[in-house]
């Protein structure tokens, strides 16, 4: 089942229902990543129309101008936790 084809009408959305579909969801996401030449550890990630920068601390060659990649991963993990797990994701 492709979640992008679900209803976006409040009350009909998957998030408004008590259970997920029994067959689950199947979809693929992709993103491009590149280093920024001459900028130390600075990296640029792109997905659709979004751009995200990540950097590393100065002690390992970065400029500490943007969050580290693992911070983005941690934010995604916490925001993706079900309400029953929220607060327990570390």
PyMOL Python script that loads the backbone (N, CA, C, O; Angstrom):
from pymol import cmd

cmd.read_pdbstr("""\
ATOM      1  N   UNK A   1       0.845  -1.171   0.000  1.00  0.00           N
ATOM      2  CA  UNK A   1       0.000   0.000   0.000  1.00  0.00           C
ATOM      3  C   UNK A   1       0.895   1.240   0.000  1.00  0.00           C
ATOM      4  O   UNK A   1       1.858   1.301   0.765  1.00  0.00           O
ATOM      5  N   UNK A   2       0.599   2.210  -0.829  1.00  0.00           N
ATOM      6  CA  UNK A   2       1.389   3.437  -0.944  1.00  0.00           C
ATOM      7  C   UNK A   2       0.756   4.531  -0.087  1.00  0.00           C
ATOM      8  O   UNK A   2      -0.344   4.985  -0.403  1.00  0.00           O
ATOM      9  N   UNK A   3       1.422   4.971   0.999  1.00  0.00           N
ATOM     10  CA  UNK A   3       0.825   5.960   1.895  1.00  0.00           C
ATOM     11  C   UNK A   3       0.587   7.309   1.231  1.00  0.00           C
ATOM     12  O   UNK A   3      -0.227   8.098   1.711  1.00  0.00           O
ATOM     13  N   UNK A   4       1.286   7.584   0.133  1.00  0.00           N
ATOM     14  CA  UNK A   4       1.081   8.862  -0.555  1.00  0.00           C
ATOM     15  C   UNK A   4      -0.264   8.916  -1.261  1.00  0.00           C
ATOM     16  O   UNK A   4      -0.695   9.987  -1.689  1.00  0.00           O
ATOM     17  N   UNK A   5      -0.927   7.783  -1.387  1.00  0.00           N
ATOM     18  CA  UNK A   5      -2.239   7.740  -2.035  1.00  0.00           C
ATOM     19  C   UNK A   5      -3.379   7.733  -1.023  1.00  0.00           C
ATOM     20  O   UNK A   5      -4.549   7.698  -1.405  1.00  0.00           O
ATOM     21  N   UNK A   6      -3.045   7.765   0.261  1.00  0.00           N
ATOM     22  CA  UNK A   6      -4.073   7.826   1.308  1.00  0.00           C
ATOM     23  C   UNK A   6      -4.784   9.170   1.290  1.00  0.00           C
ATOM     24  O   UNK A   6      -4.279  10.144   0.731  1.00  0.00           O
ATOM     25  N   UNK A   7      -5.935   9.214   1.893  1.00  0.00           N
ATOM     26  CA  UNK A   7      -6.707  10.450   2.001  1.00  0.00           C
ATOM     27  C   UNK A   7      -5.959  11.482   2.833  1.00  0.00           C
ATOM     28  O   UNK A   7      -5.247  11.133   3.775  1.00  0.00           O
ATOM     29  N   UNK A   8      -6.122  12.749   2.483  1.00  0.00           N
ATOM     30  CA  UNK A   8      -5.560  13.847   3.264  1.00  0.00           C
ATOM     31  C   UNK A   8      -6.653  14.599   4.011  1.00  0.00           C
ATOM     32  O   UNK A   8      -6.399  15.651   4.597  1.00  0.00           O
ATOM     33  N   UNK A   9      -7.866  14.062   3.989  1.00  0.00           N
ATOM     34  CA  UNK A   9      -9.009  14.682   4.657  1.00  0.00           C
ATOM     35  C   UNK A   9      -8.982  14.305   6.135  1.00  0.00           C
ATOM     36  O   UNK A   9      -8.894  13.127   6.482  1.00  0.00           O
ATOM     37  N   UNK A  10      -9.058  15.316   7.000  1.00  0.00           N
ATOM     38  CA  UNK A  10      -9.068  15.054   8.447  1.00  0.00           C
ATOM     39  C   UNK A  10     -10.179  14.069   8.785  1.00  0.00           C
ATOM     40  O   UNK A  10     -11.306  14.206   8.308  1.00  0.00           O
ATOM     41  N   UNK A  11      -9.862  13.089   9.601  1.00  0.00           N
ATOM     42  CA  UNK A  11     -10.811  12.051   9.977  1.00  0.00           C
ATOM     43  C   UNK A  11     -10.708  10.818   9.098  1.00  0.00           C
ATOM     44  O   UNK A  11     -11.114   9.730   9.506  1.00  0.00           O
ATOM     45  N   UNK A  12     -10.163  10.978   7.885  1.00  0.00           N
ATOM     46  CA  UNK A  12      -9.985   9.857   6.958  1.00  0.00           C
ATOM     47  C   UNK A  12      -8.516   9.471   6.795  1.00  0.00           C
ATOM     48  O   UNK A  12      -8.207   8.436   6.204  1.00  0.00           O
ATOM     49  N   UNK A  13      -7.610  10.300   7.318  1.00  0.00           N
ATOM     50  CA  UNK A  13      -6.180  10.030   7.184  1.00  0.00           C
ATOM     51  C   UNK A  13      -5.792   8.828   8.039  1.00  0.00           C
ATOM     52  O   UNK A  13      -6.456   8.522   9.030  1.00  0.00           O
ATOM     53  N   UNK A  14      -4.725   8.155   7.655  1.00  0.00           N
ATOM     54  CA  UNK A  14      -4.237   7.011   8.419  1.00  0.00           C
ATOM     55  C   UNK A  14      -3.932   7.407   9.852  1.00  0.00           C
ATOM     56  O   UNK A  14      -4.198   6.641  10.778  1.00  0.00           O
ATOM     57  N   UNK A  15      -3.377   8.593  10.043  1.00  0.00           N
ATOM     58  CA  UNK A  15      -3.009   9.042  11.388  1.00  0.00           C
ATOM     59  C   UNK A  15      -4.232   9.239  12.287  1.00  0.00           C
ATOM     60  O   UNK A  15      -4.099   9.243  13.510  1.00  0.00           O
ATOM     61  N   UNK A  16      -5.424   9.403  11.697  1.00  0.00           N
ATOM     62  CA  UNK A  16      -6.655   9.590  12.466  1.00  0.00           C
ATOM     63  C   UNK A  16      -7.298   8.269  12.871  1.00  0.00           C
ATOM     64  O   UNK A  16      -8.251   8.256  13.650  1.00  0.00           O
ATOM     65  N   UNK A  17      -6.790   7.169  12.353  1.00  0.00           N
ATOM     66  CA  UNK A  17      -7.388   5.860  12.611  1.00  0.00           C
ATOM     67  C   UNK A  17      -6.631   5.152  13.736  1.00  0.00           C
ATOM     68  O   UNK A  17      -5.441   5.399  13.930  1.00  0.00           O
ATOM     69  N   UNK A  18      -7.308   4.280  14.472  1.00  0.00           N
ATOM     70  CA  UNK A  18      -6.653   3.622  15.608  1.00  0.00           C
ATOM     71  C   UNK A  18      -5.605   2.581  15.210  1.00  0.00           C
ATOM     72  O   UNK A  18      -4.701   2.300  15.997  1.00  0.00           O
ATOM     73  N   UNK A  19      -5.701   2.010  14.026  1.00  0.00           N
ATOM     74  CA  UNK A  19      -4.772   0.958  13.605  1.00  0.00           C
ATOM     75  C   UNK A  19      -4.229   1.252  12.212  1.00  0.00           C
ATOM     76  O   UNK A  19      -4.900   1.875  11.389  1.00  0.00           O
ATOM     77  N   UNK A  20      -3.010   0.798  11.962  1.00  0.00           N
ATOM     78  CA  UNK A  20      -2.441   0.892  10.625  1.00  0.00           C
ATOM     79  C   UNK A  20      -3.070  -0.177   9.737  1.00  0.00           C
ATOM     80  O   UNK A  20      -3.603  -1.160  10.250  1.00  0.00           O
ATOM     81  N   UNK A  21      -3.020  -0.006   8.414  1.00  0.00           N
ATOM     82  CA  UNK A  21      -3.545  -1.041   7.521  1.00  0.00           C
ATOM     83  C   UNK A  21      -2.836  -2.374   7.749  1.00  0.00           C
ATOM     84  O   UNK A  21      -1.621  -2.408   7.941  1.00  0.00           O
ATOM     85  N   UNK A  22      -3.580  -3.450   7.730  1.00  0.00           N
ATOM     86  CA  UNK A  22      -3.021  -4.782   7.998  1.00  0.00           C
ATOM     87  C   UNK A  22      -1.911  -5.146   7.014  1.00  0.00           C
ATOM     88  O   UNK A  22      -0.948  -5.813   7.391  1.00  0.00           O
ATOM     89  N   UNK A  23      -2.034  -4.716   5.760  1.00  0.00           N
ATOM     90  CA  UNK A  23      -1.029  -5.057   4.754  1.00  0.00           C
ATOM     91  C   UNK A  23       0.220  -4.186   4.848  1.00  0.00           C
ATOM     92  O   UNK A  23       1.208  -4.454   4.164  1.00  0.00           O
ATOM     93  N   UNK A  24       0.192  -3.149   5.681  1.00  0.00           N
ATOM     94  CA  UNK A  24       1.355  -2.279   5.846  1.00  0.00           C
ATOM     95  C   UNK A  24       1.544  -1.339   4.670  1.00  0.00           C
ATOM     96  O   UNK A  24       0.680  -1.225   3.801  1.00  0.00           O
ATOM     97  N   UNK A  25       2.680  -0.672   4.655  1.00  0.00           N
ATOM     98  CA  UNK A  25       3.014   0.278   3.595  1.00  0.00           C
ATOM     99  C   UNK A  25       4.312  -0.133   2.923  1.00  0.00           C
ATOM    100  O   UNK A  25       5.208  -0.683   3.564  1.00  0.00           O
ATOM    101  N   UNK A  26       4.407   0.135   1.635  1.00  0.00           N
ATOM    102  CA  UNK A  26       5.636  -0.077   0.890  1.00  0.00           C
ATOM    103  C   UNK A  26       5.872   1.157   0.032  1.00  0.00           C
ATOM    104  O   UNK A  26       5.032   1.517  -0.793  1.00  0.00           O
ATOM    105  N   UNK A  27       7.010   1.799   0.227  1.00  0.00           N
ATOM    106  CA  UNK A  27       7.391   2.903  -0.639  1.00  0.00           C
ATOM    107  C   UNK A  27       8.894   3.117  -0.540  1.00  0.00           C
ATOM    108  O   UNK A  27       9.534   2.648   0.401  1.00  0.00           O
ATOM    109  N   UNK A  28       9.446   3.818  -1.502  1.00  0.00           N
ATOM    110  CA  UNK A  28      10.879   4.062  -1.556  1.00  0.00           C
ATOM    111  C   UNK A  28      11.146   5.557  -1.515  1.00  0.00           C
ATOM    112  O   UNK A  28      10.478   6.335  -2.196  1.00  0.00           O
ATOM    113  N   UNK A  29      12.123   5.952  -0.715  1.00  0.00           N
ATOM    114  CA  UNK A  29      12.561   7.346  -0.690  1.00  0.00           C
ATOM    115  C   UNK A  29      14.034   7.373  -1.067  1.00  0.00           C
ATOM    116  O   UNK A  29      14.772   6.427  -0.792  1.00  0.00           O
ATOM    117  N   UNK A  30      14.454   8.455  -1.694  1.00  0.00           N
ATOM    118  CA  UNK A  30      15.867   8.601  -2.029  1.00  0.00           C
ATOM    119  C   UNK A  30      16.282  10.052  -1.838  1.00  0.00           C
ATOM    120  O   UNK A  30      15.453  10.961  -1.858  1.00  0.00           O
ATOM    121  N   UNK A  31      17.575  10.247  -1.654  1.00  0.00           N
ATOM    122  CA  UNK A  31      18.126  11.587  -1.493  1.00  0.00           C
ATOM    123  C   UNK A  31      19.529  11.596  -2.078  1.00  0.00           C
ATOM    124  O   UNK A  31      20.193  10.562  -2.141  1.00  0.00           O
ATOM    125  N   UNK A  32      19.968  12.759  -2.499  1.00  0.00           N
ATOM    126  CA  UNK A  32      21.323  12.936  -3.007  1.00  0.00           C
ATOM    127  C   UNK A  32      22.139  13.699  -1.978  1.00  0.00           C
ATOM    128  O   UNK A  32      21.627  14.596  -1.310  1.00  0.00           O
ATOM    129  N   UNK A  33      23.395  13.344  -1.856  1.00  0.00           N
ATOM    130  CA  UNK A  33      24.295  14.015  -0.920  1.00  0.00           C
ATOM    131  C   UNK A  33      25.596  14.343  -1.635  1.00  0.00           C
ATOM    132  O   UNK A  33      26.099  13.551  -2.432  1.00  0.00           O
ATOM    133  N   UNK A  34      26.132  15.513  -1.341  1.00  0.00           N
ATOM    134  CA  UNK A  34      27.417  15.894  -1.922  1.00  0.00           C
ATOM    135  C   UNK A  34      28.225  16.701  -0.914  1.00  0.00           C
ATOM    136  O   UNK A  34      27.665  17.380  -0.055  1.00  0.00           O
ATOM    137  N   UNK A  35      29.535  16.619  -1.028  1.00  0.00           N
ATOM    138  CA  UNK A  35      30.391  17.465  -0.207  1.00  0.00           C
ATOM    139  C   UNK A  35      30.500  18.816  -0.902  1.00  0.00           C
ATOM    140  O   UNK A  35      30.387  18.904  -2.125  1.00  0.00           O
ATOM    141  N   UNK A  36      30.718  19.860  -0.122  1.00  0.00           N
ATOM    142  CA  UNK A  36      30.869  21.201  -0.675  1.00  0.00           C
ATOM    143  C   UNK A  36      32.368  21.478  -0.770  1.00  0.00           C
ATOM    144  O   UNK A  36      33.046  21.644   0.244  1.00  0.00           O
ATOM    145  N   UNK A  37      32.866  21.524  -1.979  1.00  0.00           N
ATOM    146  CA  UNK A  37      34.302  21.664  -2.236  1.00  0.00           C
ATOM    147  C   UNK A  37      34.896  22.881  -1.531  1.00  0.00           C
ATOM    148  O   UNK A  37      34.361  23.987  -1.614  1.00  0.00           O
ATOM    149  N   UNK A  38      36.005  22.658  -0.842  1.00  0.00           N
ATOM    150  CA  UNK A  38      36.717  23.741  -0.178  1.00  0.00           C
ATOM    151  C   UNK A  38      36.113  24.198   1.135  1.00  0.00           C
ATOM    152  O   UNK A  38      36.549  25.202   1.699  1.00  0.00           O
ATOM    153  N   UNK A  39      35.105  23.472   1.636  1.00  0.00           N
ATOM    154  CA  UNK A  39      34.413  23.877   2.864  1.00  0.00           C
ATOM    155  C   UNK A  39      34.573  22.860   3.990  1.00  0.00           C
ATOM    156  O   UNK A  39      33.673  22.699   4.814  1.00  0.00           O
ATOM    157  N   UNK A  40      35.711  22.176   4.028  1.00  0.00           N
ATOM    158  CA  UNK A  40      35.968  21.226   5.109  1.00  0.00           C
ATOM    159  C   UNK A  40      35.022  20.036   5.076  1.00  0.00           C
ATOM    160  O   UNK A  40      35.001  19.286   4.100  1.00  0.00           O
ATOM    161  N   UNK A  41      34.244  19.860   6.126  1.00  0.00           N
ATOM    162  CA  UNK A  41      33.332  18.719   6.257  1.00  0.00           C
ATOM    163  C   UNK A  41      31.892  19.053   5.864  1.00  0.00           C
ATOM    164  O   UNK A  41      30.992  18.246   6.095  1.00  0.00           O
ATOM    165  N   UNK A  42      31.662  20.217   5.279  1.00  0.00           N
ATOM    166  CA  UNK A  42      30.303  20.640   4.923  1.00  0.00           C
ATOM    167  C   UNK A  42      29.730  19.734   3.837  1.00  0.00           C
ATOM    168  O   UNK A  42      30.378  19.463   2.826  1.00  0.00           O
ATOM    169  N   UNK A  43      28.498  19.273   4.067  1.00  0.00           N
ATOM    170  CA  UNK A  43      27.799  18.411   3.113  1.00  0.00           C
ATOM    171  C   UNK A  43      26.416  18.980   2.844  1.00  0.00           C
ATOM    172  O   UNK A  43      25.815  19.618   3.708  1.00  0.00           O
ATOM    173  N   UNK A  44      25.919  18.744   1.637  1.00  0.00           N
ATOM    174  CA  UNK A  44      24.600  19.208   1.216  1.00  0.00           C
ATOM    175  C   UNK A  44      23.774  18.001   0.811  1.00  0.00           C
ATOM    176  O   UNK A  44      24.197  17.206  -0.029  1.00  0.00           O
ATOM    177  N   UNK A  45      22.598  17.862   1.406  1.00  0.00           N
ATOM    178  CA  UNK A  45      21.683  16.786   1.044  1.00  0.00           C
ATOM    179  C   UNK A  45      20.448  17.366   0.375  1.00  0.00           C
ATOM    180  O   UNK A  45      19.968  18.430   0.765  1.00  0.00           O
ATOM    181  N   UNK A  46      19.932  16.668  -0.631  1.00  0.00           N
ATOM    182  CA  UNK A  46      18.737  17.127  -1.349  1.00  0.00           C
ATOM    183  C   UNK A  46      17.715  15.996  -1.451  1.00  0.00           C
ATOM    184  O   UNK A  46      18.053  14.842  -1.714  1.00  0.00           O
ATOM    185  N   UNK A  47      16.470  16.365  -1.235  1.00  0.00           N
ATOM    186  CA  UNK A  47      15.338  15.455  -1.428  1.00  0.00           C
ATOM    187  C   UNK A  47      14.192  16.305  -1.959  1.00  0.00           C
ATOM    188  O   UNK A  47      13.749  17.241  -1.294  1.00  0.00           O
ATOM    189  N   UNK A  48      13.716  15.983  -3.147  1.00  0.00           N
ATOM    190  CA  UNK A  48      12.693  16.791  -3.831  1.00  0.00           C
ATOM    191  C   UNK A  48      13.117  18.256  -3.840  1.00  0.00           C
ATOM    192  O   UNK A  48      14.172  18.576  -4.388  1.00  0.00           O
ATOM    193  N   UNK A  49      12.334  19.150  -3.254  1.00  0.00           N
ATOM    194  CA  UNK A  49      12.676  20.580  -3.263  1.00  0.00           C
ATOM    195  C   UNK A  49      13.351  21.037  -1.971  1.00  0.00           C
ATOM    196  O   UNK A  49      13.510  22.237  -1.750  1.00  0.00           O
ATOM    197  N   UNK A  50      13.744  20.101  -1.122  1.00  0.00           N
ATOM    198  CA  UNK A  50      14.370  20.427   0.159  1.00  0.00           C
ATOM    199  C   UNK A  50      15.893  20.319   0.066  1.00  0.00           C
ATOM    200  O   UNK A  50      16.429  19.462  -0.638  1.00  0.00           O
ATOM    201  N   UNK A  51      16.572  21.201   0.785  1.00  0.00           N
ATOM    202  CA  UNK A  51      18.022  21.129   0.924  1.00  0.00           C
ATOM    203  C   UNK A  51      18.375  21.158   2.407  1.00  0.00           C
ATOM    204  O   UNK A  51      17.801  21.927   3.179  1.00  0.00           O
ATOM    205  N   UNK A  52      19.321  20.318   2.792  1.00  0.00           N
ATOM    206  CA  UNK A  52      19.757  20.232   4.185  1.00  0.00           C
ATOM    207  C   UNK A  52      21.286  20.249   4.198  1.00  0.00           C
ATOM    208  O   UNK A  52      21.931  19.510   3.454  1.00  0.00           O
ATOM    209  N   UNK A  53      21.847  21.090   5.042  1.00  0.00           N
ATOM    210  CA  UNK A  53      23.294  21.126   5.216  1.00  0.00           C
ATOM    211  C   UNK A  53      23.666  20.431   6.519  1.00  0.00           C
ATOM    212  O   UNK A  53      22.934  20.515   7.505  1.00  0.00           O
ATOM    213  N   UNK A  54      24.787  19.756   6.522  1.00  0.00           N
ATOM    214  CA  UNK A  54      25.323  19.217   7.768  1.00  0.00           C
ATOM    215  C   UNK A  54      26.827  19.474   7.785  1.00  0.00           C
ATOM    216  O   UNK A  54      27.468  19.578   6.739  1.00  0.00           O
ATOM    217  N   UNK A  55      27.363  19.571   8.971  1.00  0.00           N
ATOM    218  CA  UNK A  55      28.766  19.903   9.160  1.00  0.00           C
ATOM    219  C   UNK A  55      29.283  19.123  10.363  1.00  0.00           C
ATOM    220  O   UNK A  55      28.515  18.450  11.051  1.00  0.00           O
ATOM    221  N   UNK A  56      30.544  19.214  10.606  1.00  0.00           N
ATOM    222  CA  UNK A  56      31.176  18.550  11.741  1.00  0.00           C
ATOM    223  C   UNK A  56      31.845  19.599  12.620  1.00  0.00           C
ATOM    224  O   UNK A  56      32.080  20.722  12.175  1.00  0.00           O
ATOM    225  N   UNK A  57      32.155  19.243  13.862  1.00  0.00           N
ATOM    226  CA  UNK A  57      32.851  20.190  14.743  1.00  0.00           C
ATOM    227  C   UNK A  57      34.249  20.534  14.201  1.00  0.00           C
ATOM    228  O   UNK A  57      34.827  19.796  13.404  1.00  0.00           O
ATOM    229  N   UNK A  58      34.759  21.661  14.654  1.00  0.00           N
ATOM    230  CA  UNK A  58      36.086  22.109  14.221  1.00  0.00           C
ATOM    231  C   UNK A  58      37.173  21.094  14.552  1.00  0.00           C
ATOM    232  O   UNK A  58      38.147  20.971  13.809  1.00  0.00           O
ATOM    233  N   UNK A  59      37.023  20.367  15.653  1.00  0.00           N
ATOM    234  CA  UNK A  59      38.073  19.430  16.079  1.00  0.00           C
ATOM    235  C   UNK A  59      38.299  18.289  15.085  1.00  0.00           C
ATOM    236  O   UNK A  59      39.325  17.612  15.143  1.00  0.00           O
ATOM    237  N   UNK A  60      37.328  18.069  14.159  1.00  0.00           N
ATOM    238  CA  UNK A  60      37.536  17.023  13.145  1.00  0.00           C
ATOM    239  C   UNK A  60      37.453  17.590  11.727  1.00  0.00           C
ATOM    240  O   UNK A  60      37.119  16.877  10.780  1.00  0.00           O
ATOM    241  N   UNK A  61      37.760  18.880  11.595  1.00  0.00           N
ATOM    242  CA  UNK A  61      37.890  19.468  10.265  1.00  0.00           C
ATOM    243  C   UNK A  61      36.684  20.204   9.733  1.00  0.00           C
ATOM    244  O   UNK A  61      36.715  20.684   8.600  1.00  0.00           O
ATOM    245  N   UNK A  62      35.626  20.308  10.507  1.00  0.00           N
ATOM    246  CA  UNK A  62      34.455  21.054  10.066  1.00  0.00           C
ATOM    247  C   UNK A  62      34.486  22.487  10.562  1.00  0.00           C
ATOM    248  O   UNK A  62      35.472  22.937  11.146  1.00  0.00           O
ATOM    249  N   UNK A  63      33.393  23.198  10.322  1.00  0.00           N
ATOM    250  CA  UNK A  63      33.265  24.582  10.777  1.00  0.00           C
ATOM    251  C   UNK A  63      32.177  24.719  11.843  1.00  0.00           C
ATOM    252  O   UNK A  63      31.966  25.807  12.380  1.00  0.00           O
ATOM    253  N   UNK A  64      31.490  23.622  12.147  1.00  0.00           N
ATOM    254  CA  UNK A  64      30.395  23.613  13.122  1.00  0.00           C
ATOM    255  C   UNK A  64      29.312  24.630  12.765  1.00  0.00           C
ATOM    256  O   UNK A  64      28.698  25.236  13.643  1.00  0.00           O
ATOM    257  N   UNK A  65      29.086  24.809  11.448  1.00  0.00           N
ATOM    258  CA  UNK A  65      28.110  25.790  10.964  1.00  0.00           C
ATOM    259  C   UNK A  65      26.695  25.218  10.869  1.00  0.00           C
ATOM    260  O   UNK A  65      25.726  25.972  10.791  1.00  0.00           O
ATOM    261  N   UNK A  66      26.575  23.901  10.874  1.00  0.00           N
ATOM    262  CA  UNK A  66      25.279  23.223  10.759  1.00  0.00           C
ATOM    263  C   UNK A  66      25.311  21.990  11.656  1.00  0.00           C
ATOM    264  O   UNK A  66      26.390  21.552  12.054  1.00  0.00           O
ATOM    265  N   UNK A  67      24.144  21.419  11.983  1.00  0.00           N
ATOM    266  CA  UNK A  67      24.127  20.205  12.810  1.00  0.00           C
ATOM    267  C   UNK A  67      24.880  19.056  12.134  1.00  0.00           C
ATOM    268  O   UNK A  67      24.981  18.993  10.908  1.00  0.00           O
ATOM    269  N   UNK A  68      25.398  18.163  12.953  1.00  0.00           N
ATOM    270  CA  UNK A  68      26.047  16.964  12.432  1.00  0.00           C
ATOM    271  C   UNK A  68      24.985  16.023  11.866  1.00  0.00           C
ATOM    272  O   UNK A  68      23.822  16.079  12.266  1.00  0.00           O
ATOM    273  N   UNK A  69      25.385  15.169  10.945  1.00  0.00           N
ATOM    274  CA  UNK A  69      24.463  14.223  10.321  1.00  0.00           C
ATOM    275  C   UNK A  69      23.718  13.390  11.355  1.00  0.00           C
ATOM    276  O   UNK A  69      22.517  13.162  11.208  1.00  0.00           O
ATOM    277  N   UNK A  70      24.399  12.935  12.389  1.00  0.00           N
ATOM    278  CA  UNK A  70      23.742  12.103  13.396  1.00  0.00           C
ATOM    279  C   UNK A  70      22.641  12.853  14.143  1.00  0.00           C
ATOM    280  O   UNK A  70      21.705  12.232  14.647  1.00  0.00           O
ATOM    281  N   UNK A  71      22.740  14.180  14.222  1.00  0.00           N
ATOM    282  CA  UNK A  71      21.652  14.960  14.838  1.00  0.00           C
ATOM    283  C   UNK A  71      20.383  14.850  14.001  1.00  0.00           C
ATOM    284  O   UNK A  71      19.292  14.673  14.545  1.00  0.00           O
ATOM    285  N   UNK A  72      20.520  14.953  12.681  1.00  0.00           N
ATOM    286  CA  UNK A  72      19.351  14.809  11.808  1.00  0.00           C
ATOM    287  C   UNK A  72      18.739  13.414  11.953  1.00  0.00           C
ATOM    288  O   UNK A  72      17.517  13.262  11.986  1.00  0.00           O
ATOM    289  N   UNK A  73      19.598  12.406  12.039  1.00  0.00           N
ATOM    290  CA  UNK A  73      19.098  11.040  12.207  1.00  0.00           C
ATOM    291  C   UNK A  73      18.356  10.909  13.531  1.00  0.00           C
ATOM    292  O   UNK A  73      17.289  10.299  13.588  1.00  0.00           O
ATOM    293  N   UNK A  74      18.916  11.479  14.596  1.00  0.00           N
ATOM    294  CA  UNK A  74      18.256  11.421  15.904  1.00  0.00           C
ATOM    295  C   UNK A  74      16.915  12.148  15.872  1.00  0.00           C
ATOM    296  O   UNK A  74      15.935  11.654  16.429  1.00  0.00           O
ATOM    297  N   UNK A  75      16.856  13.315  15.229  1.00  0.00           N
ATOM    298  CA  UNK A  75      15.581  14.038  15.128  1.00  0.00           C
ATOM    299  C   UNK A  75      14.547  13.203  14.383  1.00  0.00           C
ATOM    300  O   UNK A  75      13.378  13.167  14.768  1.00  0.00           O
ATOM    301  N   UNK A  76      14.974  12.535  13.320  1.00  0.00           N
ATOM    302  CA  UNK A  76      14.054  11.691  12.564  1.00  0.00           C
ATOM    303  C   UNK A  76      13.553  10.526  13.386  1.00  0.00           C
ATOM    304  O   UNK A  76      12.380  10.162  13.310  1.00  0.00           O
ATOM    305  N   UNK A  77      14.445   9.936  14.177  1.00  0.00           N
ATOM    306  CA  UNK A  77      14.064   8.801  15.015  1.00  0.00           C
ATOM    307  C   UNK A  77      13.010   9.221  16.027  1.00  0.00           C
ATOM    308  O   UNK A  77      11.984   8.554  16.162  1.00  0.00           O
ATOM    309  N   UNK A  78      13.245  10.314  16.737  1.00  0.00           N
ATOM    310  CA  UNK A  78      12.308  10.759  17.769  1.00  0.00           C
ATOM    311  C   UNK A  78      10.982  11.171  17.151  1.00  0.00           C
ATOM    312  O   UNK A  78       9.926  10.842  17.691  1.00  0.00           O
ATOM    313  N   UNK A  79      11.013  11.890  16.021  1.00  0.00           N
ATOM    314  CA  UNK A  79       9.758  12.345  15.420  1.00  0.00           C
ATOM    315  C   UNK A  79       8.969  11.194  14.814  1.00  0.00           C
ATOM    316  O   UNK A  79       7.764  11.317  14.595  1.00  0.00           O
ATOM    317  N   UNK A  80       9.635  10.077  14.540  1.00  0.00           N
ATOM    318  CA  UNK A  80       8.978   8.933  13.923  1.00  0.00           C
ATOM    319  C   UNK A  80       8.453   7.933  14.949  1.00  0.00           C
ATOM    320  O   UNK A  80       7.767   6.979  14.583  1.00  0.00           O
ATOM    321  N   UNK A  81       8.763   8.137  16.214  1.00  0.00           N
ATOM    322  CA  UNK A  81       8.295   7.207  17.246  1.00  0.00           C
ATOM    323  C   UNK A  81       6.782   7.287  17.389  1.00  0.00           C
ATOM    324  O   UNK A  81       6.193   8.361  17.264  1.00  0.00           O
ATOM    325  N   UNK A  82       6.169   6.161  17.647  1.00  0.00           N
ATOM    326  CA  UNK A  82       4.733   6.172  17.905  1.00  0.00           C
ATOM    327  C   UNK A  82       4.484   6.866  19.235  1.00  0.00           C
ATOM    328  O   UNK A  82       5.386   6.930  20.069  1.00  0.00           O
ATOM    329  N   UNK A  83       3.278   7.390  19.453  1.00  0.00           N
ATOM    330  CA  UNK A  83       2.984   8.062  20.724  1.00  0.00           C
ATOM    331  C   UNK A  83       3.291   7.199  21.936  1.00  0.00           C
ATOM    332  O   UNK A  83       3.655   7.725  22.987  1.00  0.00           O
ATOM    333  N   UNK A  84       3.154   5.890  21.812  1.00  0.00           N
ATOM    334  CA  UNK A  84       3.419   5.023  22.959  1.00  0.00           C
ATOM    335  C   UNK A  84       4.908   4.946  23.288  1.00  0.00           C
ATOM    336  O   UNK A  84       5.275   4.610  24.414  1.00  0.00           O
ATOM    337  N   UNK A  85       5.776   5.256  22.309  1.00  0.00           N
ATOM    338  CA  UNK A  85       7.216   5.214  22.539  1.00  0.00           C
ATOM    339  C   UNK A  85       7.805   6.589  22.807  1.00  0.00           C
ATOM    340  O   UNK A  85       8.940   6.689  23.275  1.00  0.00           O
ATOM    341  N   UNK A  86       7.065   7.646  22.523  1.00  0.00           N
ATOM    342  CA  UNK A  86       7.602   8.991  22.661  1.00  0.00           C
ATOM    343  C   UNK A  86       8.146   9.197  24.063  1.00  0.00           C
ATOM    344  O   UNK A  86       7.485   8.872  25.049  1.00  0.00           O
ATOM    345  N   UNK A  87       9.328   9.727  24.145  1.00  0.00           N
ATOM    346  CA  UNK A  87       9.969   9.926  25.433  1.00  0.00           C
ATOM    347  C   UNK A  87      10.886   8.776  25.809  1.00  0.00           C
ATOM    348  O   UNK A  87      11.680   8.896  26.742  1.00  0.00           O
ATOM    349  N   UNK A  88      10.784   7.645  25.084  1.00  0.00           N
ATOM    350  CA  UNK A  88      11.662   6.518  25.385  1.00  0.00           C
ATOM    351  C   UNK A  88      12.699   6.315  24.298  1.00  0.00           C
ATOM    352  O   UNK A  88      13.585   5.474  24.453  1.00  0.00           O
ATOM    353  N   UNK A  89      12.619   7.057  23.206  1.00  0.00           N
ATOM    354  CA  UNK A  89      13.569   6.913  22.102  1.00  0.00           C
ATOM    355  C   UNK A  89      14.847   7.660  22.429  1.00  0.00           C
ATOM    356  O   UNK A  89      14.835   8.877  22.613  1.00  0.00           O
ATOM    357  N   UNK A  90      15.936   6.936  22.499  1.00  0.00           N
ATOM    358  CA  UNK A  90      17.225   7.578  22.779  1.00  0.00           C
ATOM    359  C   UNK A  90      18.266   7.058  21.826  1.00  0.00           C
ATOM    360  O   UNK A  90      19.424   7.471  21.891  1.00  0.00           O
TER     361      UNK A  90
END
""", "prot")
cmd.dss("prot")
cmd.show_as("cartoon", "prot")
cmd.util.cbc("prot")
cmd.orient("prot")
